[in-house]
């Protein structure tokens, strides 16, 4: 009798443990990274927006900013939980519909969107401003993964671009219709609709897509043709838009010119107010040193422009120091490493490339943000994923992580099922 009771207790404990494991599934390390980053976001946003108390033109107080960020975090956690429970096959089925929906919404921002800092990127939904381009970045990755899935087994043999400029040739038209349009069409369309308002986001999509194509075994020759063609089209497009006064060509050109001047050591400044945004960020990094000035003690909040968004990483260094900031950077790299591990366990193309592409998108955005802080590249306006203030970026990055966890969860279930069948 005692043995039976003991056995029931052990079985009950094991069932409770298994039930707990089934609640939060997928890659545990990604869950930990997510929780760490959103906690950091609350600390950074609250501390960096303290200057609002001294800004008479600001309509938002520090408390308002903190309350808003906490609300976003409270929304993001259940959102991640829900998305990671959805079978990735549903994402695959809904990809075309959602992709074109976000294309339409992104185009609509140029006509009905709210404009901030000269860029029309948001659609107002009551008190909330929604940025469709953030969703389009994710759906472009899914669309490319879906299209590459349909070329399974022979994508390394096909020409994804025409072999000559004689487009009247039926062979070249066949390549355009059967290969170029389905594989590269979504990438080209997304870059085209995003570029006028946010050039760096278009570049981010392009870089991520090229790496996905490379990993998907597209031939190097075809990739080089695509890179050159998109480079030429991009330069011509930006020049044309700038000439007719559409888009932010002047802003991009101005940022590039400032970046070149800083690298050449040209120009003089007589006061702090004449420093560029990047120069202010580098001063904040210098003041932070190895160990930082302490949480809430940084003077950078009064110097750095947008320390809560575009320059969140330099502000983080000023408060917590370079050592902890390097750990933070490693967390973003770890997202990509975990994505690679999940990719390796996938048995089909779509979930593998979706996971790899989304992980790469998050990591590349973080690296672009960090590279701006130390003036390696010109200012981009890219936020630090999950940390910088901004609802659309935080929520869509959460959705992307949820999709990765969904694939990880499915892979773990299939592995457990296979092991059970082998044991039986």
ZIFENBEL-V976782 format. One record per pair of residues at least 24 apart in sequence whose C-alpha atoms are under 10 Angstrom apart, sorted by sequence separation. I is the first residue (numbers start at 1). J is the second residue. D is the distance in whole Angstrom. If there is no record, write none. Layout:
i,j,d
I,J,D
I,J,D
//
This chain:
i,j,d
42,66,7
45,69,7
46,70,10
108,132,9
109,133,9
155,179,9
160,184,8
206,230,9
280,304,5
281,305,8
292,316,9
293,317,9
294,318,8
295,319,5
296,320,10
335,359,6
336,360,6
361,385,10
362,386,9
41,66,10
42,67,9
45,70,10
105,130,10
106,131,8
107,132,9
184,209,9
279,304,9
280,305,8
281,306,10
292,317,6
293,318,6
294,319,5
295,320,7
334,359,9
335,360,8
336,361,9
42,68,10
43,69,10
105,131,9
106,132,5
107,133,9
184,210,10
277,303,9
278,304,8
281,307,8
288,314,9
291,317,8
292,318,5
293,319,5
294,320,6
333,359,9
336,362,8
337,363,10
42,69,6
105,132,6
106,133,6
277,304,7
278,305,9
284,311,10
288,315,8
290,317,8
291,318,9
292,319,5
293,320,7
294,321,8
332,359,9
333,360,9
335,362,8
336,363,6
41,69,8
42,70,7
104,132,9
105,133,8
106,134,9
151,179,9
155,183,10
203,231,10
275,303,10
276,304,9
277,305,6
285,313,9
286,314,9
287,315,10
288,316,9
289,317,8
290,318,9
291,319,8
292,320,4
293,321,7
332,360,10
335,363,7
336,364,9
41,70,9
102,131,10
103,132,8
106,135,9
184,213,10
275,304,10
276,305,9
277,306,9
281,310,10
282,311,10
284,313,10
285,314,5
288,317,6
289,318,7
291,320,6
292,321,4
333,362,9
334,363,9
42,72,10
102,132,6
103,133,8
105,135,10
106,136,8
183,213,9
273,303,9
277,307,10
281,311,7
284,314,6
285,315,7
287,317,9
288,318,4
289,319,9
290,320,8
291,321,4
292,322,7
332,362,8
333,363,6
38,69,9
39,70,9
42,73,8
101,132,9
102,133,7
105,136,9
151,182,10
203,234,9
272,303,8
280,311,9
281,312,9
283,314,9
284,315,6
285,316,9
286,317,9
287,318,6
288,319,6
289,320,9
290,321,5
291,322,6
292,323,9
332,363,5
333,364,9
38,70,9
41,73,9
102,134,9
103,135,9
104,136,10
147,179,10
150,182,9
151,183,9
202,234,10
278,310,10
281,313,9
282,314,7
283,315,10
284,316,9
285,317,6
286,318,8
287,319,9
288,320,7
289,321,6
290,322,5
291,323,7
292,324,9
331,363,9
332,364,9
102,135,6
103,136,7
150,183,9
277,310,9
278,311,8
281,314,6
282,315,10
284,317,7
285,318,5
288,321,5
289,322,6
290,323,6
291,324,8
292,325,10
330,363,10
332,365,9
333,366,9
38,72,10
39,73,8
101,135,10
102,136,5
103,137,10
147,181,10
148,182,9
149,183,10
277,311,8
280,314,9
281,315,7
284,318,5
285,319,9
287,321,9
288,322,7
289,323,9
290,324,8
291,325,10
329,363,9
332,366,7
333,367,9
38,73,7
101,136,9
102,137,9
147,182,6
148,183,7
199,234,10
282,317,10
283,318,9
284,319,9
286,321,9
290,325,9
332,367,8
362,397,7
38,74,10
99,135,8
100,136,9
102,138,10
103,139,9
146,182,10
147,183,6
148,184,10
278,314,9
281,317,10
282,318,10
285,321,8
286,322,9
361,397,9
98,135,9
99,136,7
102,139,8
103,140,10
146,183,9
147,184,9
281,318,9
285,322,8
329,366,8
35,73,10
38,76,9
98,136,9
99,137,9
101,139,10
102,140,10
144,182,9
145,183,9
147,185,10
329,367,8
359,397,10
362,400,8
38,77,9
99,138,9
100,139,9
143,182,9
144,183,6
147,186,9
191,230,10
195,234,9
199,238,9
358,397,9
361,400,9
362,401,9
99,139,5
100,140,10
143,183,9
144,184,8
98,139,7
99,140,7
143,184,10
144,185,9
192,233,10
196,237,9
329,370,8
358,399,10
359,400,8
34,76,10
35,77,8
97,139,10
98,140,10
99,141,10
143,185,10
144,186,7
184,226,9
188,230,8
192,234,9
195,237,9
196,238,8
358,400,6
359,401,8
34,77,9
95,138,10
96,139,8
99,142,8
100,143,10
143,186,7
144,187,7
191,234,9
195,238,8
357,400,10
358,401,8
95,139,7
96,140,10
98,142,10
99,143,7
142,186,10
143,187,9
359,403,10
94,139,10
95,140,9
98,143,9
141,186,9
192,237,9
196,241,8
355,400,9
358,403,8
359,404,8
31,77,10
34,80,9
95,141,10
96,142,9
97,143,10
140,186,6
141,187,8
180,226,10
196,242,9
354,400,9
355,401,9
358,404,7
95,142,6
96,143,7
139,186,9
140,187,6
357,404,10
91,139,10
94,142,10
95,143,6
140,188,10
199,247,9
355,403,7
356,404,8
31,80,9
94,143,10
95,144,10
140,189,9
197,246,9
198,247,8
199,248,8
354,403,8
355,404,5
31,81,10
92,142,7
95,145,10
96,146,9
137,187,9
140,190,7
196,246,7
197,247,6
198,248,8
199,249,8
354,404,8
355,405,9
91,142,8
92,143,8
95,146,8
139,190,9
140,191,9
196,247,4
197,248,6
198,249,10
355,406,9
195,247,8
196,248,6
197,249,9
199,251,10
200,252,9
332,384,10
351,403,9
352,404,9
355,407,7
92,145,9
93,146,9
137,190,8
194,247,10
195,248,9
196,249,7
199,252,8
313,366,9
332,385,9
351,404,8
354,407,9
355,408,9
92,146,7
136,190,7
137,191,9
195,249,9
198,252,9
91,146,10
136,191,10
314,369,10
351,406,9
352,407,8
25,81,9
313,369,8
314,370,8
351,407,6
352,408,10
24,81,7
133,190,9
136,193,10
137,194,9
156,213,10
312,369,9
313,370,6
351,408,9
23,81,9
26,84,8
136,194,9
155,213,9
156,214,10
160,218,8
311,369,8
312,370,9
313,371,10
314,372,10
315,373,10
25,84,8
26,85,9
159,218,9
160,219,9
163,222,9
310,369,7
311,370,8
313,372,10
314,373,6
351,410,10
24,84,9
25,85,8
133,193,9
134,194,10
156,216,8
157,217,9
158,218,8
159,219,8
162,222,9
309,369,10
310,370,10
313,373,7
314,374,8
351,411,10
24,85,9
133,194,7
155,216,8
156,217,5
157,218,8
158,219,8
161,222,7
311,372,8
312,373,9
343,404,9
346,407,8
23,85,9
132,194,10
155,217,7
156,218,5
157,219,8
159,221,9
160,222,6
161,223,9
163,225,10
310,372,9
311,373,7
339,401,10
342,404,8
345,407,10
346,408,9
22,85,10
154,217,9
155,218,6
156,219,6
159,222,7
160,223,9
162,225,10
310,373,9
342,405,9
345,408,8
133,197,10
137,201,8
141,205,8
145,209,9
148,212,9
152,216,9
153,217,10
154,218,9
155,219,8
156,220,9
158,222,9
159,223,10
161,225,7
343,407,9
346,410,9
347,411,9
133,198,9
137,202,9
140,205,8
144,209,8
148,213,8
151,216,10
160,225,9
161,226,7
339,404,7
342,407,8
343,408,9
346,411,7
140,206,10
156,222,10
160,226,8
335,401,9
338,404,9
339,405,9
342,408,6
345,411,7
134,201,9
137,204,9
138,205,9
141,208,8
145,212,8
149,216,9
341,408,9
342,409,10
345,412,9
133,201,8
137,205,6
140,208,10
141,209,7
144,212,8
145,213,9
148,216,8
161,229,10
311,379,10
339,407,10
343,411,10
346,414,10
133,202,9
136,205,9
137,206,10
140,209,8
144,213,9
148,217,10
310,379,9
335,404,10
339,408,9
342,411,8
148,218,10
310,380,8
311,381,9
313,383,9
338,408,10
342,412,10
345,415,9
137,208,10
141,212,9
145,216,9
310,381,5
311,382,9
312,383,8
313,384,7
309,381,8
310,382,6
311,383,8
312,384,7
121,194,9
309,382,8
310,383,5
311,384,8
309,383,6
310,384,7
313,387,9
121,196,10
308,383,9
309,384,7
312,387,8
313,388,9
120,196,9
121,197,7
308,384,9
309,385,10
312,388,6
119,196,9
120,197,6
121,198,8
311,388,8
312,389,9
119,197,5
120,198,9
309,387,8
310,388,7
118,197,9
119,198,8
308,387,8
309,388,4
310,389,9
308,388,6
309,389,5
307,388,9
308,389,6
309,390,7
115,197,10
306,388,10
307,389,9
308,390,9
103,186,10
110,193,10
306,389,9
106,190,9
107,192,10
108,193,10
100,186,9
103,189,8
107,193,6
110,196,9
99,186,9
103,190,7
106,193,7
107,194,8
110,197,8
102,190,9
106,194,7
109,197,9
285,373,8
104,193,9
284,373,10
285,374,8
96,186,10
100,190,10
103,193,7
282,372,10
283,373,10
99,190,9
103,194,9
106,197,10
281,372,9
282,373,6
283,374,10
281,373,6
282,374,6
280,373,9
281,374,8
282,375,8
278,372,7
279,373,8
281,375,9
277,372,10
278,373,6
279,374,8
277,373,9
278,374,7
279,375,8
278,375,6
278,377,10
278,378,9
278,379,7
277,379,8
276,379,10
263,375,8
259,372,10
262,375,8
263,376,9
260,375,10
259,375,7
259,376,9
260,377,10
259,377,7
260,378,8
259,378,5
258,378,8
259,379,8
256,377,9
257,378,9
258,379,9
255,377,10
256,378,6
255,378,6
256,379,8
254,378,10
255,379,6
256,380,10
253,378,10
254,379,10
255,380,8
252,378,9
120,247,9
252,379,8
119,247,8
120,248,10
252,380,8
118,247,9
119,248,7
118,248,8
119,251,10
118,251,9
216,349,8
216,352,10
110,247,9
216,353,8
215,353,8
213,353,9
212,353,7
215,356,9
212,354,9
215,357,10
212,356,8
213,357,10
211,356,10
212,357,6
211,357,8
212,358,10
208,356,10
209,357,7
212,360,9
208,357,7
211,360,9
208,358,9
208,359,10
209,360,9
205,357,10
208,360,6
209,361,9
207,360,9
208,361,6
207,361,9
208,362,10
208,363,10
204,360,10
205,361,8
208,364,8
204,361,7
207,364,9
208,365,10
204,362,10
205,364,10
204,364,7
205,365,10
204,365,7
201,365,9
204,368,9
200,365,10
200,368,9
203,380,10
200,378,10
204,382,9
200,379,9
201,380,8
200,380,6
201,381,9
199,380,8
200,381,7
201,382,7
198,380,8
199,381,9
200,382,7
198,381,8
198,382,9
152,348,9
153,349,10
152,349,7
151,349,9
152,350,10
149,348,8
150,349,9
149,349,5
150,350,9
148,349,7
149,350,5
147,349,10
148,350,8
149,351,9
146,349,8
147,350,8
149,352,10
145,349,7
146,350,6
149,353,9
145,350,5
146,351,9
148,353,9
144,350,9
145,351,8
143,350,9
145,352,8
146,353,9
142,350,8
145,353,5
146,354,8
142,351,9
144,353,9
145,354,6
144,354,8
145,355,9
142,353,8
143,354,9
145,356,10
141,353,8
142,354,6
145,357,8
141,354,6
142,355,9
144,357,9
140,354,10
141,355,9
139,354,10
141,356,9
142,357,8
138,354,9
141,357,6
142,358,8
140,357,10
141,358,7
140,358,10
138,357,9
139,358,10
141,360,10
138,358,7
141,361,8
137,358,9
138,361,8
137,361,8
138,362,10
50,296,9
47,295,7
48,296,8
51,299,10
54,302,10
47,296,5
51,300,10
52,301,10
46,296,9
47,297,9
48,298,9
51,301,6
52,302,10
44,295,9
47,298,9
48,299,10
50,301,7
51,302,6
43,295,8
44,296,9
48,300,8
49,301,7
50,302,9
51,303,10
43,296,9
48,301,5
49,302,9
47,301,8
48,302,9
48,304,9
49,306,9
135,392,8
48,306,8
49,307,8
92,350,8
134,392,7
135,393,9
138,396,8
48,307,6
49,308,7
91,350,10
92,351,8
131,390,10
133,392,9
134,393,6
137,396,9
138,397,9
47,307,9
48,308,5
91,351,9
130,390,10
131,391,9
132,392,8
133,393,10
134,394,9
135,395,9
136,396,10
47,308,8
48,309,9
89,350,9
129,390,10
130,391,8
131,392,6
132,393,10
134,395,9
135,396,6
138,399,9
139,400,10
45,307,8
46,308,8
88,350,9
89,351,8
92,354,9
129,391,8
130,392,6
131,393,8
134,396,6
135,397,9
138,400,7
44,307,8
45,308,5
88,351,7
91,354,10
128,391,9
129,392,8
130,393,10
134,397,8
137,400,10
44,308,7
45,309,8
48,312,8
128,392,10
132,396,10
135,399,9
44,309,9
131,396,10
135,400,9
88,354,9
41,308,9
45,312,8
48,315,7
44,312,7
47,315,9
48,316,9
44,313,9
47,316,10
122,392,9
41,312,9
44,315,8
45,316,10
48,319,10
44,316,7
47,319,9
43,316,9
41,316,10
44,319,9
40,316,9
40,328,9
37,328,8
36,328,9
37,331,8
33,328,10
36,331,9
37,332,9
34,331,9
33,331,6
34,332,10
32,331,10
33,332,8
30,331,9
33,334,8
34,335,9
29,331,10
33,335,8
30,334,8
29,334,9
30,335,7
29,335,9
30,336,10
30,338,7
29,338,8
30,339,9
76,386,10
27,338,8
27,339,9
91,403,8
73,386,9
27,341,10
84,398,10
88,402,10
27,342,8
76,391,10
80,395,9
83,398,9
84,399,8
88,403,7
91,406,10
26,342,10
79,395,8
80,396,10
83,399,6
84,400,10
86,402,9
87,403,9
88,404,9
72,389,10
79,396,10
80,397,10
81,398,10
82,399,9
83,400,9
84,401,8
85,402,8
86,403,8
88,405,9
89,406,10
69,387,10
72,390,9
73,391,9
76,394,8
77,395,9
80,398,6
81,399,10
83,401,9
84,402,4
85,403,9
88,406,6
89,407,9
69,388,10
72,391,7
76,395,6
79,398,7
80,399,6
83,402,5
84,403,6
86,405,10
87,406,6
88,407,6
69,389,7
71,391,10
72,392,10
75,395,8
76,396,9
78,398,10
79,399,7
80,400,9
82,402,8
83,403,6
84,404,8
85,405,8
86,406,6
87,407,8
88,408,10
68,389,9
69,390,8
73,394,8
76,397,9
77,398,8
80,401,7
81,402,7
82,403,10
83,404,9
84,405,5
85,406,6
86,407,9
88,409,10
68,390,10
69,391,8
72,394,8
73,395,9
76,398,6
80,402,5
83,405,8
84,406,4
85,407,10
87,409,9
88,410,8
66,389,10
68,391,9
72,395,8
75,398,10
76,399,8
79,402,8
80,403,9
83,406,7
84,407,8
86,409,10
87,410,7
65,389,9
81,405,9
82,406,10
84,408,9
85,409,8
86,410,9
69,394,10
73,398,10
77,402,10
80,405,9
81,406,10
84,409,8
85,410,9
80,406,10
84,410,10
49,389,10
48,389,10
45,387,8
41,384,9
44,387,7
45,388,7
46,389,10
41,385,9
42,386,10
43,387,9
44,388,8
45,389,6
41,386,7
42,387,8
44,389,9
45,390,10
40,386,9
41,387,4
42,388,9
37,384,10
38,385,9
39,386,9
40,387,6
41,388,6
42,389,9
37,385,9
38,386,6
39,387,8
40,388,9
41,389,7
37,386,6
38,387,6
36,386,10
37,387,6
38,388,10
35,386,10
36,387,10
37,388,10
34,386,8
41,394,10
38,394,9
38,398,10
34,397,10
34,398,8
34,401,8
31,401,9
30,401,8
31,402,9
30,402,10
30,404,9
31,405,8
30,405,8
26,402,9
27,404,9
28,405,9
26,404,8
27,405,6
26,405,5
27,406,9
25,405,8
26,406,7
27,407,9
28,408,10
24,405,10
25,406,8
26,407,8
27,408,6
26,408,5
27,409,7
25,408,8
26,409,4
25,409,6
26,410,8
24,409,9
25,410,9
26,411,8
27,412,9
26,412,7
22,409,9
25,412,9
26,413,9
25,413,9
//
